Amino acid sequence: MKTNFNDEWKKDRIASAHRGENPMVIAKMKSGFAVIGDTQFLPGYCLLLPFERYGSLEELDFKQRSDYLLDMSLIGEAILKACNPRRMNYSIYGNTDAFLHAHVFPRYNWEPKERIPYPVWQYSDEKWHNAEFHYSDEKHGEIREKISNIIHELMEKAY
C-alpha cells in the first residue's frame, strides 16, 4: 500500500478509517482502529483511534473505557512480540489533535542514552518530520503485518 502523506484521509482519520480510506489502519478492534504511526523512527509505533470522536477518555462510559484501555494494551503487547523493544510507553494527550487517541510507543536499548529517561515527544523535530522516518510499506510493511497478525491473535483470546 502506497502512502501519500498529503491525502485527504488525514483531515479526518477516524471517518476515513470507517470509509476504508485510511491506509494506516492495521486492525479494527473492539473500541476503535489500531493504526501504524505516520513516523517510524521508533519502529512499530502505533496509535488507537476510537470509533467516534471523543474529547477525552472520561467521555466514555466505564465499559467503553475498559474496552479502549484493553485494546491499547493489546496493541502494546503486539508491538512487544513483533519488535522486541525494551519496554512500551502509552500516552493519551489530545493537546494538538483535540480528540481521544492513544499513542503506543516501543522504546529500544539502541536509543541514545540521553533520550531513554524522557518521553518520545522530546525527540527533535527532525525525527518527527524527516521523510527518512515516514512510514512506507517498503521499509515498514513487514513490521506492520507482524503487528497486525499478533493483534488479531490477541483479540481472539481477549474477547
C-alpha positions as CSV (number, residue, x, y, z in Angstrom):
1,M,0.0,0.0,0.0
2,K,1.5,3.3,-1.1
3,T,1.0,6.1,1.4
4,N,0.7,9.7,0.3
5,F,1.1,12.0,3.3
6,N,-0.8,14.8,1.6
7,D,-4.0,12.8,1.0
8,E,-7.5,13.9,2.2
9,W,-7.8,11.0,4.6
10,K,-5.5,12.8,7.1
11,K,-8.1,15.6,7.6
12,D,-10.3,13.1,9.5
13,R,-8.5,9.9,10.3
14,I,-11.5,8.4,12.1
15,A,-14.0,9.0,9.4
16,S,-11.5,7.9,6.7
17,A,-10.9,4.7,8.7
18,H,-14.7,4.0,8.7
19,R,-14.8,4.5,4.9
20,G,-11.8,2.2,4.4
21,E,-9.7,5.1,3.1
22,N,-7.2,5.4,5.9
23,P,-4.2,3.5,4.7
24,M,-2.6,3.3,8.2
25,V,-5.3,1.1,9.7
26,I,-3.9,-2.3,10.7
27,A,-6.8,-3.7,12.7
28,K,-10.4,-3.0,13.6
29,M,-10.6,-3.6,17.3
30,K,-13.5,-3.6,19.9
31,S,-13.1,0.1,20.7
32,G,-11.5,1.6,17.6
33,F,-8.9,1.3,14.9
34,A,-5.3,0.3,15.5
35,V,-3.1,2.3,13.1
36,I,0.6,2.3,12.3
37,G,2.2,5.7,13.1
38,D,3.0,8.2,10.3
39,T,6.6,8.3,11.6
40,Q,8.6,5.2,12.4
41,F,11.9,6.4,14.0
42,L,10.9,4.0,16.8
43,P,9.9,1.0,14.7
44,G,6.4,-0.3,15.5
45,Y,4.9,2.9,16.8
46,C,1.1,2.7,16.6
47,L,-2.0,4.5,17.8
48,L,-5.5,3.6,18.8
49,L,-8.3,5.8,17.3
50,P,-11.7,5.4,18.8
51,F,-14.7,4.7,16.6
52,E,-16.2,8.1,17.4
53,R,-14.6,11.5,18.1
54,Y,-14.5,12.0,21.9
55,G,-12.8,14.9,23.6
56,S,-11.2,12.7,26.3
57,L,-11.3,9.2,27.9
58,E,-13.7,10.5,30.5
59,E,-16.4,10.9,27.9
60,L,-16.6,7.2,27.5
61,D,-18.8,5.1,29.9
62,F,-17.0,2.6,32.1
63,K,-17.4,-0.3,29.7
64,Q,-16.1,1.8,26.8
65,R,-13.1,2.9,28.8
66,S,-12.3,-0.6,29.8
67,D,-12.5,-1.8,26.2
68,Y,-10.4,1.2,25.0
69,L,-7.7,0.6,27.5
70,L,-7.6,-3.1,26.9
71,D,-7.3,-2.5,23.2
72,M,-4.5,-0.1,23.8
73,S,-2.7,-2.7,25.9
74,L,-3.2,-5.4,23.1
75,I,-1.5,-3.1,20.6
76,G,1.4,-2.7,23.1
77,E,1.7,-6.4,23.6
78,A,1.6,-7.0,19.8
79,I,4.4,-4.5,19.3
80,L,6.4,-6.2,22.1
81,K,6.1,-9.5,20.4
82,A,6.8,-8.2,16.9
83,C,9.6,-5.7,17.6
84,N,11.2,-6.8,20.9
85,P,11.7,-3.4,22.4
86,R,12.9,-3.0,26.0
87,R,9.6,-1.5,27.1
88,M,6.4,0.1,25.9
89,N,5.2,3.7,26.6
90,Y,1.5,4.6,26.4
91,S,0.2,8.2,26.2
92,I,-3.1,9.9,25.8
93,Y,-2.9,13.7,25.4
94,G,-5.2,15.3,22.9
95,N,-3.4,18.7,23.1
96,T,-2.5,19.1,19.5
97,D,-5.2,16.9,18.0
98,A,-8.0,17.6,20.5
99,F,-9.7,14.3,20.4
100,L,-9.2,11.0,22.2
101,H,-6.4,8.9,20.7
102,A,-3.7,6.8,22.3
103,H,-0.1,6.6,21.3
104,V,1.7,3.3,21.8
105,F,5.5,3.7,21.6
106,P,8.1,1.0,21.7
107,R,11.3,2.1,23.5
108,Y,14.6,0.5,22.5
109,N,18.0,-0.2,24.1
110,W,19.7,1.3,21.0
111,E,18.1,4.8,21.6
112,P,20.7,7.4,22.7
113,K,21.3,7.2,26.5
114,E,20.2,10.8,26.9
115,R,16.8,10.1,25.4
116,I,16.0,6.9,27.4
117,P,14.6,8.6,30.5
118,Y,12.5,11.1,28.7
119,P,9.2,10.9,26.7
120,V,9.4,10.4,23.0
121,W,7.9,13.9,22.5
122,Q,11.3,15.3,23.4
123,Y,13.0,13.9,20.3
124,S,13.9,16.6,17.8
125,D,11.5,17.8,15.1
126,E,13.9,16.1,12.6
127,K,12.8,12.7,13.9
128,W,9.1,13.6,13.5
129,H,9.2,15.4,10.2
130,N,12.1,14.0,8.2
131,A,10.8,11.9,5.2
132,E,13.5,9.3,6.1
133,F,11.4,8.3,9.1
134,H,7.9,8.4,7.4
135,Y,6.0,5.2,7.2
136,S,6.4,3.3,4.0
137,D,5.4,-0.2,3.0
138,E,8.9,-0.8,1.6
139,K,10.6,-0.1,4.9
140,H,8.0,-0.9,7.5
141,G,5.4,-3.2,5.8
142,E,6.8,-6.4,7.4
143,I,6.7,-5.0,10.9
144,R,3.2,-3.7,10.2
145,E,2.0,-7.1,9.1
146,K,3.5,-8.8,12.1
147,I,1.9,-6.4,14.5
148,S,-1.5,-6.7,12.7
149,N,-1.3,-10.5,12.8
150,I,-0.5,-10.5,16.5
151,I,-3.2,-8.0,17.3
152,H,-5.7,-10.3,15.6
153,E,-4.4,-13.4,17.6
154,L,-4.6,-11.4,20.9
155,M,-8.2,-10.2,20.1
156,E,-9.3,-13.8,19.7
157,K,-8.0,-14.6,23.2
158,A,-9.2,-11.4,24.8
159,Y,-12.8,-11.1,23.6
